[in-house]
C-alpha cells in the first residue's frame, strides 16, 4: 500500500542532496520526479508516520478508494502553506516588500507616468523609428481598462519575474537563501519600480528575457520543443527593444553546449536561430506594409552616429569634404551621444549631402572613418560608460541622458512640449506624426486612458526619498555578481557532457545541478546563459549610448548569474574537500588489532 508523505515530514534540500517533498515542486530535481523505492512504494522516514485521527482513519483519508476528499484537502492547505512559507521565508518576505512598494507607486502617480516615447505607442508618433511591439499588449489592456491598469499589469510582471527567477535558480541547484538574494534587486530597486509605473516597453522586454531564459533552463537538458519555444520568446523581445536581437548569440551557444553529440548540438542551435527569426521576420513584414521598410526600424545609421561623433577628434580626422558638416562643434559635442542623435541642435538634423550621395551612406561612412582612424577614442568613451554600472552611486556625466528621467519626482513630470500638465491637471501630449519635423498636433490624454494627472505628495516624497537615499542595487554588488558569473560560466570548460548520461537522477549530497555525472553542470549552464544574456544586452546598449534606463536588464541577469556562479564555486569547494577526505581514507593502511593475551 502506498503511504503518502504528510506536512509533518521534514523537507529535503535538493541543493544539499536530500530529495525535496512532493508538495514543494520548486525543489524537486529539475525535470525529474520522486523515485519510488523497491516495491513501488514510498517509504516514510522514521518519525514521519501519518497519525490516525479519531475513528481510526489516517488524516486526509476519505472513502474506500483511499483518496482524500475535497474537504480533507482543503483542511490541509493552511499547513501546507505554512510549511512552504517556513522553507521560503526570505523569498516570501522580499516578495511582500516588493508588493508594498508597487502598491505605493501605483497610488502615488495616477493614471501612470509618461515619457517622451510614450506617444509613440499611444498615437503612432515618429512612425518606423523604433520597434513598437509594445503596442500589442498596450492596446489589449486598454481595451479593458486605462493607463493605470497598464501600470498595474506591469507591476505584476515585476513580481512574476522575481518568482520565475527564484524557481529557475532553485531548479538549477542554487541554495534557497542565495536564490532569494538574487531576486531582491528586481523586487526592491526603485529604478525598476519607476519603469514599471511608466508607459514604456522596458518591463515587457525584461519579462520576455526572463520567460525565454526560464523556458530554456526549466529542464536539465532542454528538448527541441523547449529550445524552439525559448527562441520564439527571445526573438519576440526584439520587437519591443531592438537590442534584443543580440540575444540570439548567447541563446544559440547555450543550445549547442547543453545538447549531447555534435549532430544534436548543430540541430538545436539551428532550431533556436530559426525560431528566433520568426517574430522578427513577421514584424518586419508588417513594417514593410505600413512604413515601407523591411526591418525593425530605419534609424540604424543615426543610432551609431551619436557615439562616433561624441568621440571623434575632427581636427585630425580625414573625411570627405561634405562629411565635415557632420563634425560637431564643442557645444554640440557637449550634447553627448543621445543629444547628437536626437537634439534639434545636432549637426545630423541639418545635414544634406551633395546630389548623387545618399544621406544614410554618407553618415555610415563618417561612422566608419571615425572607427577606423580613432578606435582608441571610441573604446575609451565606451569603457567609461560600461564602468558606470558598477560604481557605488548612480551618477551621469554631463553628456549623458539625465538620470532624473528615471527617478520619482515630487510632482507629475513633464517633458518640454511633448508632455505637459494644464492648470486643470489635464495631461497634454505633443504628437509628432512624421519621422522628421516638429510636433504636428497637441491633444489631451483621452479620458478613457485616464485623463487628468494626480499625485499623492506624501507617497511621491517617500518614493523619491527611498530612491535617492539608496533604494537601488549598488554597483559593487553587481560587479561581484559579474565576476562570480564569469567564473561559473568558465567552469563549463571542464564540465563536458557525456553521451548517454541520464538527467533524471535525484541529486546526491553536494551534487546540486548535476545532470551528467559531473557536479554542478546544470548550475554552470544556467550561469552561462544568464551571464551571456547580461553581457550581450548591456554591451550592445552602451555601444550606442549610456542611459540608466538601458541598465535595467542587469537586474534580471547579473544577480541570477552571480548566484549560480557562487553556487558553482561553493560546490567545487565541497567536492574538493570530499575528494580529499575520501582519498585520505583510501590511502590509509588499516591497523592490525593487537593479539589477545
N, C-alpha and C positions, 0 to 999 in steps of 0.2 A: 504494500500500500504506500502511496506517495504521502509524505509528510511535509506540508508547507512550512517555510520559514516564517516566523512572525516578527512583529516590530520589536519583540523583546531581544532579538538577536543583535549582536554587536556587528556593525557594518565593517566590511573589509576595506582595504585601501589598495586599489589597483596599482597606485604608484609605488607601493611597498610590497607588492607581491601577493596579497591575500585577496581572494575574489570578492567583488562588491555584491551586495544583496540585490535581489531581483527588483525591489521597489525603487532602486536608485539607478535608472538606466544610464545616467551620465557616467557612472563609474564602472559599468560593465566593460569587459575587454572590447576594444574597438572592433566592430564587425563580427563579434563573437557572441556567445551565449553561455549560460551556466552549463557546465558539462556534468551530466549525472555520473554517479559512481556505478560500480558494478551492480547489476541487478535492476538497472533503470529506475533508481530511486535516489532522492537527495537526502543524505543523512544529516539530521540536525546535530549541532555540536553540543557537547556536554553543557548542561545548564540552560539550554535554549529550547527545551521541550515545550510544546503547547500545553498550557494548563487548562484542564476542563472546567467549564463553568457549571453552575448548578444544573442538575439534570443529567450530568454525566457526559454531555456532548462537548467536544472541543470548541473553543471560541471560534466563531465565524462559521460553524457547521450548520447547515440547514438542508433538510431533505435527504432522502435515501441516496441521491446521486453524489452526495459528499461535496457539493459546491456551495459556496457562501451565497446567501440570498442578497437582494438589494439592500435590505435594512441592515444586515450584518456588515456588508461592505461599506455602507455609509457611516456606521459607527466606528469603523477602522480608520477613516480619513483623518480625524484630528491627531491620532497617534502617529500615523504615517507622516503627516505634515510637520508635526513637532520633531520627529526624528530627522526629517530632511533638513529642517532649519538648523538643528543642532550640528549636523555634519557640514553644512554650508553656511554657517553663521556669518562669516566675514563677507562672503559674496552677497548674502541677503542684506546685511547692513549697508553695504555700498549701494546696492540697488535702491534701497529705501531712501538713502541720502540723495541719489540721483533723481529719484522721482519727486522728492520735495523741491529740489532746485528747479526742476522743469515746470512744476505747478506754479512756482513763484514767477518764472519768466513768462508763462502763459498769461498770468493775471496782471503782470506789470505793464506790458505793451500790447494794446489791442487796436485793430484786429491782429496785426502781426507787424514785424519790422520789414521795411522795404529797402532795396538797394538800387543803384543806378541801373543795373542789368535786369531788375525785376520786370520793367516794362517790356523787355524783350520777350518774356514768357507770357505776360498777360495780354499784350496788344500787338505782338509780332513786330516790335520795333527793330531796326537795323537788320532786316532780313538777310539770312545767309552768312552773317558774320561769325556765328558760333553754333555748335550743335544745340538743338532745342528739344532733345528727347524728354526733358523735364516737363514739357507741356502735356505729355500723355497723362501722368498721374495727377498733374495740377488740374487739368480740365475735368478729370474723373471725380476728384474730390470736390471741386467747386460745383459740380452738378448736384451734390448732396448738401453742401454747406458753404461757408465763406472762407476768407483767408485765415481766420482763427482756427477753423477746422484743419486747414493745411498745416498750420504750425503745430497743432496737437498731434497730428499723424506723424510729423517729423520728430517730435519729442518721443513718441512711442517707438519710432525707428531707432532712436538713440539707445533706448533701453533694450530693444530687441537685439541690437548689435552686441551689447555687452553680454547678454545671455548666450547668444550664439558663440561668441568668442570663448566664454567660460566653458561651455560644453565641449567645444573643439579642443581646447587646451587639456581638459581632463581626459578626453579620449586619446590624446596624443601622448599621454604619460606624464603630464605636469602635475605636481602636488597641488592640493586644493588651495593652500594658502598663497602659493605663487600664482596660480591662475586668477585668484581673486584680486591680488595686487595688480595684475596685468590689465584688468578691466576698469580699474579706478580712474585712469586718465579720461576715457571716453564718457564715464559717468559724471565726473566732477569738474572737468576743465571748463571754465567759464566761456572760453572762445568757442568750444563745441556747443554750449548751450545757446550762445548768441546766434550762431549759424542755424541751429535748429529752429529758432524763433523767426528767422529771416526767410523770406520767399526767394530762395535760391536753390540750385540743383545740387549743392555740395553734399548735403546729408544723404541724398539718394545715391550719389556717386560712391560715398563711403559704404552705404548699405549693400550696393551691388558688389563691391570688392569683398566685403565680409561674406556675403552669400556665396560668391564664386569660390573663395578660398575654403569655406566650410564644406561646400559640396565636394571639392577635391580631396579634403582631408578626413571626411567623415569615416571612411573605412581605411584600414591599414594599407591595403593595396587596392586603389580605386580601379573599378572596371571601366569598360569602354563607355557605358552609359553615363557614369559619373564624370568621366573626362569630357564627354560631349556637353553635358549639362553645365559643367564649370566653364567651358569655353563660350557657350551661348551667353551665360550671365556676365562674364567678364567682358565679352565683346559688346554687350549692351551698355556697359558703363561708359564706353567711348562716345555714345550718343548723348550722354549727359555732360561729360567733360572730355574734350578731345585727347587730353593727356592719357586717358585710359587705353589708348592704342598700344602703348608701350608694355602693358601688362601681358601681352602675348608672349613676350620673351621669358619671364620667369615661370609663367604657367606651362609653356611648352617644355622648358627644361625640367620642371617638376614631373610632367607626364612621362618624359623619357627616363628619368632617374628612378621613378617609382615602379616602372614596369620591369619584367624579367625577360631576358633574351633580347637580342638585337632586333628581331622582327617585330616583337611587341612594342619595343621602345619606339621604333620608327612609326609604327601604326598609331600608337596613342598620341604621339607628338603631332603627327599629321592630322589626326581626327580633331584634336584640340584646335589647331590652327584653322582648319576648315570651319569648325563650329564658331570660332571667334569671329570669322569674317562675315558670317551670315547677317547679324544685326547691322554691321557697318555697311555692307552692300545694300541691304534693304533700305536703310536710312539714306544712303547716297542716291539710290534710285528715286526716292521721294523728293530729295533735294533737287535732282535734275529736272523733275517735272515742275517744281514750284519756283526754283531760283535760277535754273539754267546751268548748274554745275554739278558734276557727279563726284562729290566729295563731302566730307563732314562740314567744312566751312571754306570760305575763299579768302581767309586772312593769313595764309601760311607765311608768305614772304615778309609781310609787315610785322608779324609776330616776332621774328628774329631780329628785325631792324633795330628795335629799341635796345637790345643787349649789345649789338655790334656798334651802334652809333655812340652809346654811352662810354664804351671802352676805347673808341678809335682816337688816335692822335693824327689828325688830318694834316698837320704840318709836315709829316714825314711819309704820309700815305700816297702811293702812286695810284691815281684814278683817272678815268676818262674825264674830259672837261665837263661834260654835262652831269656827271655824278658828283662833282664838287658841291652842287646845290644840296646834296644830302648830308653834308658835313654840318654838325650842329655848332652853334656859337657857344661860348662858355655859359651864357644864360640859358640856352636851350639844353645844354648837357646837364644842367642842374635839375632838369625835369625828371631825370632818371629814365630807366627802360620803359616804365609804364607811361610816363608823360610823353616820351619821344614817340611812342606808338599811338597814343590816343589824344593828346592835347592838341588844341587848335593852333598852339604856338609852335608845334613841331615842324621842322623843315619837310617832313613827309607829307604834310597836308597840302602844301602848295607846289610840290614837285611835279614838273611836267617835262618829260624827256623830249628830245627832238623827233621830228617826223621819221618814221621807219623803225623806231625803237619802242618796244613795249615797256610800259611802266613797271610791270612785275619783273620783267627780265633785268631792267636797269637796277632795281632795288636788290634783286638776288645777286647781281654781280657786285654791287657795293658790299653786301654782306660777305661774299666770298673773298674779296680783296682784303677786307679787314681781318678775316680769319686766317688767310694765308700769310699776310705780311706782319701781323701783330698778334700772334696767338697767345703770347705770354700776358699781354694786357687783358685779353678776354678771360684767360684762365685765372688771373688774379682777382678780377671782379667776381667771377663765378664762384671761386673758392671762398671768398669772403662772405658771399651770400649763403653758401652751404653751411658755413660755420655758425651762422646766426641762430639756427635751430637749437644748438647745443649750449648757448650762453645761459647764464643764471637768470637773467631778467629778460623780459621782452622789450626789445628796442628796435628802432628802424633808423636807417641812415636818412639824410636829408632828401635823397633822390628816390627813396622807396615809397610805395603806396602807403599813405598814412595808416598807422595801426589803429587810430581812433575809429576807423570804419568798422572794425570788428570788435569794438568794445561797447558795452552797455552805456547809455547816456542818461543824464538826469531828465531830459525831455525827449520828445519824439524827434528822431534825427531826420534832417533834410539834406538834399544834395543839389545845391545850385538851383537851376531852373528845371531839373528833371523831377525832383520830389520836393514839394513844399506843402506847408500846412496853413490853411487860411485862418482868419480870425474866428471863424465858426468851427474850427477844428476839422474841416474837410480836407482830405488828402488830395492834392492836385498833382497830376502826373504830366510831365512834358514828354511827348512821344515823337520820336524821330522815325518816320515811316520809310525812309530811303537809307541805303547803306552809306551814302555820303550826304553832306549838308548838315543843317542845324535842325532844331526842333520844328516839327511840322504842325503840331497842334498841342494844346493843353486841355486836359479833360479831368474831371473829378473821378476819384475812385468810385465805381458804381456801388450803390447801396447794397446790392446783392453780394458784393465781395467784402463788405464790412464798413464802407463809407467813412465815417469820422474816426480820427485818431484819439485815443485815450491812454493816458499814462498814470499809473499809480505811483506817485512820487516816493512814498516810503519804500515800496518794493524795488523801484528803479534805483534808488540810492543804495539800498542793501546790495543789490546785484552788482552795481558798479564798484562799490567798496570791496566786495568779495573778489571781483576780478582784478582790480588794481592792487589789492592787498595780498596777492599771492595765490589766488584761486585758479592756477593754471599749472600745467605739467612742467617742472623745472627742466631746463636744458641739460644739465649734467646727468639727470636721471635717464633722459633719452639717449645720451651718449653711452652710458653704461649698458643700456638695452641694446644699442647698436653693436657695441663690442662683443657682448655675450651672443648676440645673434650671428655675428661673423664667425665666432669660434664654433658655435653649434652647427652652423652651415658647413664650415670647413671639415667638421668631423665626418661628413659623408664620404670624404676621400678614402677613409679606411673602413668604411662600412658598406661593402658591396653585397648586393642581393644574391643569394644562392638559388639557382634554378630548382624548382620543385619544393622549396621550403614552404611550410604551412604558415598561414597567418591567422588561424582561428584558435590558437592555443591560449589558454589562460596564462597571463604573465606570472612568472615566478618572482621570488623576492629579489629586489634590486634590479628588476628587469623591465621597468616601465617602458612602454612603447616598443617593445621588442616584437618584430614581425617576421623575422627571417632567421632566427637563431643567433643573431648578434644584438647585444644590448643596445637599446636606445635608437635603433634605426628610424622607427616611426617618428620619434621625438625630433630627431635630426632632420627628417624630411619636412615636418611641419615648420621647423625653424627656418629651413632653407626657403620655403615658399613665402612665409611672412616677410623674411628679411629681403628676399629678392623683389617682392612687390613694393616694399618700402623704398628701396634704393631706386627702382625704376621710376616710380611716380615722383618722388621728391627731387631726384636729379634732373629729370626732364622738365619739371615745373620750374625749378630755379634756373635752368638753362635759358629760359625766355625772360623771366623777371622774378624778383623776390617779392612775395606777399605773404603775410601771416595766414591769410585765408588758404593759400596753397600748401601750408604746412599741416593742415588738419588731418590728412590721411596718415600722418605719422602716429597719431593717437590710436589707430586701429591696426597698425602693422608693427611698429617698433616695439612696444611693450609686449605683445604676444611673442614676437621673435626673441626678445630678451629673456622672457620667462622660459621658453622652450630651450634656449641656449644654456641658461643656468641649470635647467633640469638635466641636460646632456652632460654638463660639467660635473654636477653632483653625482650622476650615475656613473661616470667614468671614475671618479674618486672612490666610490663604494666598490666598484668592480675591481679596481686595482688592489684595494685593501683586502677584499675577499680572496683574490687570487694569491696574494702574498701569504695569507693565513693558510689557505689550502696547500700551497707549495711547501710551506714550512712544516705542516703536519705530515705531508707525504715524504719529506726528506728526513724525518726523524727516525732514528734506529730504535726499535722497541726495546725497552729494558727487560732483561730476564729476571724472573722472580727468584728471590733468594731461596736456596734449598731448605726444606724443613729440617729442623733439628730434633 
